Amino acid sequence: MRGLPLAAWAYVCGVVALAVGLIGTASYAEVDWRTLAVLAVLFLVCDSAPARLNVASARVSLSFAASLASVVLVGPAGAALLGGSALITGQRFFQPVKRLFNGAQFALSGFTAGTVFTVLGGHRFEPQQAQWAEHVIGPFLGALVTFVFVNMALTAGILVLSRQAAPRELARESGTVVVGFLGYGMFGLLIAGLWPRVGPFAAVLVLLPLFIARWAFEQAHDQRKAHAATLAALCQAVETKDYYTRGHSERVSRGSVMIAQEIGMRPDRVEAIRYAGMLHDVGKLGVPTKVLRKSGKLSEEEFAAVQLHPMRGLEIVREIGFLDEALAGIMHHHEKMNGRGYPMGLAGDEIPEFARVISVADAFDSMTSTRSYRAARSIEEAVAELRRGMDDHFDPVMVEAFLRALGRDGWEPPAPAPPPDDDVVETTQQDHDDPSVPIRVEGDEPASASASGAASGAASEPAGEAGARAESGEPGAERPAAGDEVWRR
């Protein structure tokens, strides 16, 4: 917890002080100490083996089943004491301040849930009474929801104030966690119901399902890590073709997520567009390196190879099952609103939403990154270029969403990439992602035609048509004299 912001320290001190005050002033006259001791052992066993979450530095303790059982069996004061036992958890990697905060927030969660259970009439019935479960299910659900809410609110507060997670990230991750908490929190009711019949053995009976729950959390975490490793390996393979583009895929992914969250996409779609942004240029693996690094004008065949890279990307990743809707973003992120993009020449709403999102983030990062042929443009210049391309190149809705997110969250342009230690360093001399410096292609029109802005989009045919004709040698439109060139985006 070193380097905590002052606000986070104040928050921790406030939570701990409140918990100490509650524990110190509570009455323990009706607490069954033997029951509390057994529940404390169960609590510590579960709390010592937490499951990892996808939020950095956050783990979920499965001890909430013991906490909810204590709400029923030993009341608010006993539940607060049980939560405070997190101070002596077996998680040795937790620093003292973290242990203190965790103990305090568990104590507050338990005390609040126990109070709600009592207020709703849950303690009017004993577990050995007939139809006990039917009588207390309502008060118990109220206590369970209260416990989960207080626990997650207190934890979210410290994560946000310590800058370990953003509110949007926590909101995205909280859904699955809340469902798991509510489902497995019901084991607390099972422990309480079995207690009059089997005594402390009731705690042992729930250990197996609780550790199955932990295994499920760990599996989800490991699966996500495997997904991330797969994406990182593919991105690294793409970026080895030009060291100037290192980090580009990751930044496009981040920009795409900013837009997706701004327009209110569901969390599962936000996650899918994160993947799409990471892999949007994977098709460059199918483009000859000599084409990507060519310093002069591209031939029609070479430009067709560049235009086909989204389709190559689809071919490479289409069998990766977790990508789903991301595939459409990878395939169509170079389409334009005016229908003059590639590879299919889609226009307007024909272009998948994911592709319209990625197109904006892709162009913005390309313009604000240093390239071999120019220095990075300022954020203001890139924003102006995005605005100029609205309706013609970019979806205005996506541009405006990105600019709102940009104004709120900011953007840190990458530092110039250090060259590798090779004796000979080859880099790309043109960038198909940069709308402000179109690719130079031989034939078709003079460069001056596109300099006016009107012809720059019209010069580019979809790869499925112009590219195929160029490769097959099929006759096309009349070409200008040798030496003329056209600039294409």
C-alpha positions as CSV (number, residue, x, y, z in Angstrom):
1,M,0.0,0.0,0.0
2,R,3.0,2.3,-0.4
3,G,2.4,5.5,-2.2
4,L,-1.3,5.6,-1.5
5,P,-2.9,8.9,-2.4
6,L,-4.0,11.0,0.6
7,A,-7.7,10.5,-0.2
8,A,-7.2,6.7,-0.1
9,W,-5.4,6.9,3.3
10,A,-8.2,9.0,4.7
11,Y,-10.8,6.5,3.3
12,V,-8.9,3.5,4.9
13,C,-8.7,5.3,8.3
14,G,-12.4,6.2,8.2
15,V,-13.5,2.6,7.4
16,V,-11.3,1.2,10.1
17,A,-12.4,3.8,12.7
18,L,-16.1,3.0,12.0
19,A,-15.5,-0.7,12.3
20,V,-13.6,-0.3,15.6
21,G,-16.4,1.9,16.9
22,L,-19.1,-0.7,16.1
23,I,-17.2,-3.6,17.5
24,G,-16.2,-1.7,20.6
25,T,-19.8,-0.6,21.4
26,A,-21.7,-3.7,20.5
27,S,-23.3,-6.1,23.0
28,Y,-22.1,-9.7,23.0
29,A,-24.5,-11.0,25.7
30,E,-26.3,-13.3,23.3
31,V,-23.3,-14.5,21.2
32,D,-22.6,-18.3,21.2
33,W,-18.8,-18.2,21.5
34,R,-18.4,-21.9,20.5
35,T,-20.4,-21.4,17.3
36,L,-18.5,-18.2,16.6
37,A,-15.2,-20.0,17.0
38,V,-16.1,-22.8,14.5
39,L,-17.4,-20.2,12.0
40,A,-14.1,-18.2,12.5
41,V,-12.1,-21.3,11.5
42,L,-14.2,-21.8,8.4
43,F,-13.9,-18.1,7.6
44,L,-10.1,-18.1,7.9
45,V,-9.8,-21.3,5.8
46,C,-11.8,-19.8,3.0
47,D,-10.3,-16.3,3.3
48,S,-6.7,-17.8,3.1
49,A,-7.4,-19.1,-0.4
50,P,-9.0,-16.3,-2.3
51,A,-9.8,-16.4,-6.0
52,R,-8.2,-13.9,-8.4
53,L,-10.3,-11.4,-10.3
54,N,-9.6,-9.7,-13.7
55,V,-9.3,-6.4,-11.9
56,A,-5.6,-5.8,-11.0
57,S,-4.7,-6.4,-7.4
58,A,-8.2,-7.6,-6.5
59,R,-9.2,-11.0,-5.2
60,V,-12.5,-12.4,-4.0
61,S,-12.7,-14.2,-0.7
62,L,-15.1,-17.1,-0.5
63,S,-15.5,-16.6,3.3
64,F,-18.7,-14.7,2.7
65,A,-20.6,-18.0,3.3
66,A,-19.3,-18.2,6.8
67,S,-20.1,-14.5,7.3
68,L,-23.7,-15.0,6.2
69,A,-24.1,-18.0,8.4
70,S,-22.9,-15.9,11.3
71,V,-25.6,-13.3,10.6
72,V,-28.1,-16.0,11.4
73,L,-26.4,-17.9,14.1
74,V,-24.6,-15.2,16.2
75,G,-26.3,-11.9,15.3
76,P,-24.9,-8.6,14.1
77,A,-22.2,-8.3,16.9
78,G,-20.9,-11.8,16.3
79,A,-20.9,-11.2,12.5
80,A,-18.8,-8.1,13.0
81,L,-16.3,-10.0,15.2
82,L,-16.1,-12.7,12.6
83,G,-15.3,-10.2,9.9
84,G,-12.7,-8.7,12.0
85,S,-10.8,-12.0,12.1
86,A,-9.6,-11.3,8.6
87,L,-6.8,-9.5,10.3
88,I,-5.1,-12.8,11.0
89,T,-5.8,-14.3,7.5
90,G,-3.3,-16.7,6.0
91,Q,-2.8,-14.4,3.0
92,R,0.8,-13.6,3.9
93,F,1.3,-11.4,0.8
94,F,-1.2,-8.9,2.2
95,Q,0.5,-6.0,3.8
96,P,-0.8,-4.9,7.3
97,V,-2.8,-2.0,6.0
98,K,-4.6,-4.2,3.5
99,R,-5.4,-6.7,6.3
100,L,-6.6,-4.0,8.5
101,F,-8.9,-2.6,5.8
102,N,-10.2,-6.1,4.8
103,G,-11.0,-6.9,8.4
104,A,-12.8,-3.5,8.8
105,Q,-14.9,-3.8,5.7
106,F,-15.8,-7.5,6.5
107,A,-16.9,-6.3,10.0
108,L,-19.0,-3.5,8.6
109,S,-20.6,-5.8,6.0
110,G,-21.4,-8.4,8.6
111,F,-22.8,-6.0,11.2
112,T,-24.9,-4.2,8.6
113,A,-26.3,-7.5,7.1
114,G,-27.0,-8.8,10.7
115,T,-28.9,-5.6,11.5
116,V,-31.0,-6.0,8.3
117,F,-31.7,-9.6,9.1
118,T,-32.9,-8.7,12.6
119,V,-35.0,-5.7,11.4
120,L,-36.7,-8.0,8.9
121,G,-37.7,-10.4,11.6
122,G,-35.3,-13.2,10.9
123,H,-34.3,-13.8,14.5
124,R,-37.9,-14.5,15.6
125,F,-37.4,-18.1,14.3
126,E,-35.0,-20.8,15.4
127,P,-33.4,-23.2,12.8
128,Q,-34.9,-26.2,14.6
129,Q,-38.5,-24.9,14.1
130,A,-40.7,-26.4,11.4
131,Q,-40.7,-24.5,8.1
132,W,-37.8,-22.4,9.4
133,A,-36.4,-21.9,5.9
134,E,-39.6,-20.5,4.5
135,H,-39.9,-18.0,7.4
136,V,-36.4,-16.7,7.1
137,I,-35.7,-16.8,3.4
138,G,-36.9,-13.2,2.9
139,P,-34.9,-11.7,5.8
140,F,-31.8,-13.7,4.7
141,L,-32.0,-12.5,1.1
142,G,-32.2,-9.0,2.4
143,A,-29.2,-9.6,4.6
144,L,-27.3,-11.2,1.7
145,V,-27.9,-8.4,-0.7
146,T,-26.9,-5.9,2.0
147,F,-23.7,-7.8,2.8
148,V,-22.7,-8.0,-0.9
149,F,-23.6,-4.3,-1.6
150,V,-21.6,-3.0,1.4
151,N,-18.7,-5.3,0.8
152,M,-18.4,-4.3,-2.9
153,A,-19.0,-0.6,-2.3
154,L,-16.3,-0.4,0.3
155,T,-13.8,-2.4,-1.8
156,A,-14.6,-0.4,-4.9
157,G,-14.0,2.8,-3.0
158,I,-10.4,1.9,-2.1
159,L,-9.6,0.5,-5.6
160,V,-10.8,3.7,-7.2
161,L,-9.1,6.1,-4.7
162,S,-5.9,4.1,-4.9
163,R,-6.1,4.3,-8.7
164,Q,-5.9,0.5,-9.1
165,A,-9.1,0.4,-11.1
166,A,-11.4,2.8,-12.9
167,P,-15.2,3.0,-12.0
168,R,-16.1,1.8,-15.5
169,E,-13.8,-1.2,-15.2
170,L,-15.3,-2.1,-11.8
171,A,-18.8,-1.8,-13.2
172,R,-17.9,-4.1,-16.1
173,E,-16.4,-6.7,-13.9
174,S,-18.9,-6.6,-11.1
175,G,-21.8,-8.4,-12.8
176,T,-20.2,-11.9,-12.7
177,V,-18.8,-11.3,-9.2
178,V,-22.2,-10.2,-7.8
179,V,-23.9,-13.2,-9.2
180,G,-21.3,-15.5,-7.7
181,F,-21.5,-13.8,-4.4
182,L,-25.3,-14.1,-4.3
183,G,-25.3,-17.7,-5.4
184,Y,-22.6,-19.0,-3.0
185,G,-23.8,-16.7,-0.2
186,M,-26.8,-18.9,0.0
187,F,-24.5,-21.6,1.5
188,G,-24.6,-19.4,4.7
189,L,-28.3,-20.3,5.0
190,L,-27.5,-24.0,4.4
191,I,-24.9,-23.9,7.3
192,A,-27.4,-22.2,9.6
193,G,-30.2,-24.7,8.7
194,L,-28.0,-27.8,9.3
195,W,-26.4,-26.5,12.5
196,P,-29.0,-27.8,14.9
197,R,-28.8,-31.3,13.4
198,V,-25.1,-31.8,12.7
199,G,-23.5,-28.9,14.6
200,P,-20.0,-27.8,13.5
201,F,-19.9,-30.5,10.9
202,A,-22.2,-28.3,8.8
203,A,-19.2,-26.0,8.2
204,V,-17.2,-28.9,6.8
205,L,-20.0,-29.9,4.5
206,V,-19.9,-26.6,2.6
207,L,-16.1,-26.6,2.1
208,L,-16.2,-28.7,-1.0
209,P,-18.8,-26.6,-2.9
210,L,-17.0,-23.4,-1.7
211,F,-13.7,-24.6,-3.1
212,I,-15.4,-25.6,-6.3
213,A,-16.5,-22.0,-6.5
214,R,-12.9,-20.9,-6.0
215,W,-11.8,-23.2,-8.8
216,A,-14.4,-21.8,-11.1
217,F,-13.2,-18.2,-10.4
218,E,-9.6,-19.3,-11.0
219,Q,-10.5,-21.0,-14.2
220,A,-12.2,-17.9,-15.5
221,H,-9.1,-15.8,-14.6
222,D,-6.7,-18.3,-16.2
223,Q,-8.9,-18.5,-19.4
224,R,-8.8,-14.7,-19.7
225,K,-5.0,-14.7,-19.2
226,A,-4.7,-17.3,-22.0
227,H,-6.8,-15.2,-24.3
228,A,-4.6,-12.2,-23.5
229,A,-1.5,-14.2,-24.2
230,T,-2.9,-15.4,-27.5
231,L,-3.6,-11.8,-28.6
232,A,-0.3,-10.6,-27.4
233,A,1.6,-13.2,-29.4
234,L,-0.3,-12.3,-32.6
235,C,0.2,-8.6,-32.1
236,Q,3.9,-9.1,-31.5
237,A,4.2,-11.1,-34.7
238,V,2.5,-8.2,-36.6
239,E,4.6,-5.5,-35.0
240,T,7.9,-7.2,-35.7
241,K,7.4,-6.1,-39.3
242,D,7.9,-2.4,-38.3
243,Y,9.2,-1.3,-34.9
244,Y,7.5,2.1,-35.4
245,T,4.1,0.4,-34.9
246,R,5.0,-1.3,-31.6
247,G,2.1,-0.8,-29.2
248,H,-0.2,0.4,-31.9
249,S,-2.6,-2.6,-31.6
250,E,-2.9,-2.1,-27.8
251,R,-3.6,1.6,-28.2
252,V,-6.2,1.0,-30.8
253,S,-7.8,-1.5,-28.5
254,R,-7.9,1.1,-25.7
255,G,-9.3,3.7,-28.0
256,S,-12.0,1.3,-29.3
257,V,-13.0,0.5,-25.7
258,M,-13.3,4.2,-24.9
259,I,-15.7,4.6,-27.8
260,A,-17.7,1.5,-27.0
261,Q,-18.2,2.4,-23.4
262,E,-19.1,6.0,-24.3
263,I,-21.9,4.8,-26.6
264,G,-23.2,2.4,-24.0
265,M,-22.2,-1.0,-25.4
266,R,-22.9,-4.0,-23.1
267,P,-19.9,-5.3,-21.1
268,D,-19.6,-8.5,-23.2
269,R,-19.5,-6.4,-26.4
270,V,-16.9,-4.0,-24.9
271,E,-14.8,-7.0,-24.2
272,A,-15.2,-8.3,-27.8
273,I,-14.2,-4.9,-29.2
274,R,-11.2,-4.9,-27.0
275,Y,-10.1,-8.2,-28.8
276,A,-11.0,-6.7,-32.2
277,G,-8.9,-3.7,-31.6
278,M,-5.9,-5.8,-30.6
279,L,-6.2,-8.0,-33.7
280,H,-7.4,-5.5,-36.3
281,D,-4.1,-5.5,-38.2
282,V,-3.2,-9.2,-37.9
283,G,-3.8,-9.6,-41.6
284,K,-0.6,-7.7,-42.2
285,L,1.1,-11.1,-41.5
286,G,-0.2,-12.0,-45.0
287,V,1.2,-9.0,-46.7
288,P,4.7,-9.3,-48.0
289,T,7.2,-7.4,-45.9
290,K,8.8,-5.8,-48.9
291,V,5.4,-4.3,-49.8
292,L,5.0,-2.8,-46.3
293,R,8.5,-1.4,-46.3
294,K,8.6,-0.1,-49.8
295,S,9.7,3.5,-49.9
296,G,8.4,4.4,-53.4
297,K,5.0,4.2,-55.0
298,L,3.1,0.9,-54.8
299,S,2.1,-0.9,-57.9
300,E,-1.6,-1.8,-58.4
301,E,-0.8,-5.4,-57.3
302,E,1.1,-4.3,-54.2
303,F,-1.7,-2.0,-53.2
304,A,-4.2,-4.8,-53.8
305,A,-2.2,-6.9,-51.3
306,V,-2.5,-4.1,-48.7
307,Q,-6.2,-3.8,-49.4
308,L,-6.7,-7.5,-48.8
309,H,-5.1,-7.5,-45.4
310,P,-8.4,-7.3,-43.5
311,M,-9.5,-10.5,-45.3
312,R,-6.2,-12.1,-44.5
313,G,-6.8,-11.2,-40.9
314,L,-10.2,-12.9,-40.9
315,E,-8.7,-16.0,-42.4
316,I,-6.0,-16.1,-39.6
317,V,-8.3,-15.7,-36.6
318,R,-11.7,-16.9,-37.7
319,E,-11.3,-20.2,-35.9
320,I,-10.5,-18.5,-32.5
321,G,-13.8,-19.2,-30.8
322,F,-13.9,-16.3,-28.2
323,L,-13.7,-13.5,-30.9
324,D,-17.3,-13.8,-32.1
325,E,-18.4,-10.3,-33.2
326,A,-14.8,-9.1,-33.2
327,L,-14.4,-10.8,-36.5
328,A,-16.6,-8.2,-38.3
329,G,-14.5,-5.4,-36.8
330,I,-11.3,-7.0,-38.1
331,M,-12.7,-7.6,-41.5
332,H,-14.2,-4.2,-42.2
333,H,-12.2,-1.6,-40.2
334,H,-11.0,0.0,-43.5
335,E,-14.5,0.6,-44.9
336,K,-15.6,4.2,-45.3
337,M,-18.9,5.8,-44.8
338,N,-18.9,7.0,-48.4
339,G,-18.5,3.4,-49.7
340,R,-15.0,3.9,-51.1
341,G,-13.1,1.9,-48.5
342,Y,-12.0,-1.7,-48.6
343,P,-12.2,-4.7,-48.8
344,M,-15.9,-4.8,-49.7
345,G,-16.8,-1.2,-50.4
346,L,-19.6,-1.1,-47.7
347,A,-21.2,2.3,-47.0
348,G,-23.0,3.9,-44.0
349,D,-24.9,1.5,-41.8
350,E,-23.8,-1.4,-44.0
351,I,-20.5,-1.2,-42.1
352,P,-20.6,-3.3,-38.9
353,E,-20.6,-1.2,-35.7
354,F,-17.4,-2.7,-34.5
355,A,-15.6,-1.7,-37.7
356,R,-16.9,1.9,-37.4
357,V,-15.5,2.1,-33.9
358,I,-12.1,0.7,-34.7
359,S,-11.7,2.9,-37.8
360,V,-11.7,6.0,-35.6
361,A,-9.4,4.7,-32.9
362,D,-7.0,3.2,-35.6
363,A,-6.7,6.5,-37.5
364,F,-6.3,8.6,-34.3
365,D,-3.4,6.5,-32.9
366,S,-1.7,6.4,-36.3
367,M,-1.8,10.1,-36.6
368,T,-0.5,10.7,-33.0
369,S,2.3,8.2,-33.3
370,T,5.8,8.8,-34.8
371,R,6.4,7.1,-38.1
372,S,9.5,6.7,-40.1
373,Y,8.3,9.3,-42.7
374,R,7.0,12.0,-40.2
375,A,6.9,13.0,-36.6
376,A,3.8,12.4,-34.5
377,R,1.0,14.9,-35.0
378,S,-0.5,16.7,-32.1
379,I,-3.8,15.6,-30.5
380,E,-5.4,18.8,-31.8
381,E,-4.3,18.1,-35.4
382,A,-5.5,14.5,-35.2
383,V,-8.9,15.7,-33.8
384,A,-9.2,18.2,-36.6
385,E,-8.5,15.4,-39.2
386,L,-11.2,13.2,-37.6
387,R,-13.7,16.0,-37.8
388,R,-12.8,16.6,-41.5
389,G,-13.4,13.0,-42.2
390,M,-16.9,12.8,-40.5
391,D,-19.6,11.5,-42.8
392,D,-17.1,10.9,-45.6
393,H,-14.6,8.6,-44.0
394,F,-15.7,8.1,-40.3
395,D,-19.1,7.6,-38.6
396,P,-19.9,11.0,-36.9
397,V,-21.4,9.2,-33.9
398,M,-18.2,7.3,-33.2
399,V,-16.0,10.4,-33.7
400,E,-18.1,12.4,-31.3
401,A,-18.1,9.6,-28.8
402,F,-14.4,9.3,-29.0
403,L,-13.9,13.0,-28.6
404,R,-16.1,13.1,-25.5
405,A,-14.1,10.2,-24.0
406,L,-10.9,11.9,-25.0
407,G,-11.9,15.1,-23.2
408,R,-12.7,13.2,-20.1
409,D,-10.0,10.5,-19.9
410,G,-7.2,12.1,-21.9
411,W,-4.7,10.3,-24.2
412,E,-1.0,9.7,-23.7
413,P,0.7,9.6,-27.1
414,P,3.4,7.0,-27.3
415,A,7.1,8.0,-27.1
416,P,9.1,7.4,-30.3
417,A,10.0,3.7,-30.5
418,P,13.7,3.0,-30.0
419,P,15.2,1.2,-33.0
420,P,16.3,-2.4,-32.6
421,D,19.9,-3.3,-32.3
422,D,20.1,-4.6,-35.9
423,D,22.8,-3.3,-38.2
424,V,20.2,-2.6,-40.9
425,V,16.8,-1.2,-39.8
426,E,14.0,-1.4,-42.3
427,T,10.7,0.3,-41.6
428,T,7.4,1.0,-43.4
429,Q,7.6,4.2,-45.4
430,Q,3.8,4.5,-45.8
431,D,0.9,3.9,-43.4
432,H,-2.4,2.5,-44.6
433,D,-4.0,3.7,-41.3
434,D,-3.1,7.3,-41.6
435,P,-5.9,9.3,-43.3
436,S,-3.7,12.5,-43.4
437,V,-1.0,10.9,-45.5
438,P,-2.5,8.5,-48.0
439,I,-0.6,5.6,-49.6
440,R,1.1,6.5,-53.0
441,V,0.1,4.2,-55.8
442,E,1.2,4.2,-59.4
443,G,-1.3,4.9,-62.2
444,D,-4.9,6.0,-62.4
445,E,-4.6,9.7,-61.6
446,P,-2.1,12.4,-61.0
447,A,-1.2,13.1,-57.3
448,S,-2.6,16.6,-57.6
449,A,-6.1,15.3,-58.1
450,S,-6.2,13.8,-54.6
451,A,-4.6,16.8,-53.1
452,S,-7.8,18.6,-53.5
453,G,-9.5,16.2,-51.2
454,A,-12.3,15.3,-53.5
455,A,-10.6,12.5,-55.4
456,S,-8.7,10.9,-52.6
457,G,-11.6,8.7,-51.6
458,A,-12.9,8.1,-55.1
459,A,-9.5,6.7,-56.3
460,S,-9.7,3.7,-54.0
461,E,-11.8,0.8,-55.2
462,P,-12.7,-2.1,-52.9
463,A,-10.0,-4.8,-52.9
464,G,-12.5,-7.4,-53.9
465,E,-12.8,-5.6,-57.3
466,A,-9.8,-3.6,-58.1
467,G,-7.4,-5.9,-56.3
468,A,-8.7,-9.0,-58.1
469,R,-8.6,-7.3,-61.5
470,A,-5.0,-6.1,-60.9
471,E,-3.8,-9.6,-59.9
472,S,-5.5,-11.4,-62.8
473,G,-4.5,-8.9,-65.4
474,E,-8.1,-8.3,-66.4
475,P,-8.4,-5.0,-68.4
476,G,-9.8,-2.1,-66.4
477,A,-10.1,1.6,-66.9
478,E,-7.7,3.5,-69.1
479,R,-4.5,4.3,-67.2
480,P,-2.4,7.5,-67.3
481,A,1.1,7.7,-68.6
482,A,3.9,6.0,-66.7
483,G,5.3,8.2,-63.9
484,D,1.9,9.5,-62.9
485,E,0.8,8.5,-59.4
486,V,-2.3,8.6,-57.1
487,W,-2.4,9.0,-53.4
488,R,-4.7,6.5,-51.8
489,R,-6.0,6.1,-48.2
